[in-house]
Amino acid sequence: MMAWLEAAGIGVPTKAEWNAEVGKPVRIYDSEGSLIKLWQLIQ
């Protein structure tokens, strides 16, 4: 999903300290500036 968002021109900031043993969170903002948190599980 991160690649799709980046291809659409949406910035996808990531930080190593956000990563967890069970997954990787991504934080993006909508057009109104509201934070949207997405979570990708590590399998």
C-alpha positions, 0 to 999 in steps of 0.5 A: 500500500505504501508504494501505491500511496507514494505513486499517487504523490502522497507523502508517506513518512516512516521512522524506525522507532515506529516499527514494532515486532508485529507490524509497521505503522504508516501515518498519512494526512488527508486533504483536510489535515486529519491524521490517518494511521495504517498498519501493515502486519509482519508475517 
